[in-house]
């Protein structure tokens, strides 16, 4: 038997109502904040992610699905995240000259070759937002407020906002030097961190090795090395969140895993869903558009993994979404009745109603049992006598009340 690829998932009809509900909340909340939906290709030139995400990141070095194009001499990769593609799209489509800010959201599949576990798969579904063209901390606060609004509406009361600032190109070198001095003296504990020390020392703070995590707790803090401008913007962001009633904790361990981040970064972390507890992560990326060949254009955004969101909802018991019930089930007795049932069902469907009828040849008893199982609100039983008389009994399944209706013209 052919089975699905490791790290992928089937989402069956009994589960899709919950996914659709979550996606609907995300769309509605994004549009309330003025974001419009953007759709970008599933695969891009590999160079986009090398330049955009960063050639020293784990995503580019270890996790991307990359292959050679059959028709052209170029390398292509399945998208591992959404931000770089959106940045490429606004440059390529001339959106950088539009009135600012530009605000986009998306719900997409992304692909990373990681070790599958609860809340982490190799194909995963992500809700993301991107805002370009505002350097103000008000933009950061708006993005965070949108994320908080989505999580609140989904009932996730066990989620906390963790906030940090990792500085800009002016103050980052000072912090980098302090971090390198600290780790050079202490000595990185794992082989991966030994490589990171030379290539990307900020990623040392994000290592999951227990010994490295202990080192990271005592490492110099980014917020202690911010330039005057970054410190002022971070203070204004915190004041804005306070004014908006959004609780947070300043967490120096939050650095994010992609190279394009600058300034404020944040994560919403859920309790009770296991190791993969970050349900939303984001931050500012003021140099990304420029690095991809566009103008100097600031950016701020976040991503939410749908599977982790649903795990968090299940942990709190707020994942109960009622499946859609048929308005009517038409039970048919005999060939004439089956044809009539199909006619009625199609007429009512064209009116926008959800209607079911027997198409597998069940007995009347089995049809009524099936109508109950799928939760039909009303039922009709049609036989030769009902067709000849032109009337039928419409039964309310909730209270058992029956009403005589015209077979060819009734509606519900």
Protein Blocks (a to p, Z undefined) as FASTA:
>chain_A
ZZddehiacddfklmmmmmmmmmmmmmmmmmnopacddddfbdcfklmmmmnopkbmklm
mmpccdddfkbccdddddfbfklmmmmmmmmnopmmpccdddddddddddddddddehia
fbdcddddddehiabfklmmmmmmmmmmmmmmnopakbccddddebjfklmmmmmmmmmm
mmmmnopabfklmmmmmmmmmlmmmpcbfklmmmmmmmccfklmccfklmmmmmmmmmmm
mmnopacdddfkbnojafkbgcjadddddehiajklcfbdcdddfklmmmnopacddddd
ddddfklmmmmmmmnopabccddddfbdcddedjklmmmmmmmmmmmmmnopacdddfeh
pafklmmmmmmmnopabdcdddfklmmnopacdddfknopacdddfklgcZZ
